[in-house]
Amino acid sequence: MSDEHAKTPADHIGDTVAQLKEMRHYSKNNVETLTAEWLLFDGELSKLKLADKIADLMDRQGQLHEALETAITDLEDVLEKMKPAPEPEA
């Protein structure tokens, strides 16, 4: 990559935010899927006594989702602070 096309720190942060947002999207879908599975294991498949294992996975996936939210917010705040100040009007 040539110097004129080198990424700035802001570019790297923006790329990371985009990746984290994609991960957040899949994380949310995973939580929803695990919730549906938990309902099955808590009801129809309750005799297997596996609902607690699914619930644990739901909790862990939920924690990941929350951590992603926090990381996205923090990085967006850093990115906002990196923007140059607007030029004063003449």
Secondary structure as GFF3:
##gff-version 3
##sequence-region A 1 90
A	DSSP	three_ten_helix	3	5	.	.	.	ID=ss1
A	DSSP	alpha_helix	9	42	.	.	.	ID=ss2
A	DSSP	three_ten_helix	46	48	.	.	.	ID=ss3
A	DSSP	alpha_helix	51	82	.	.	.	ID=ss4
###
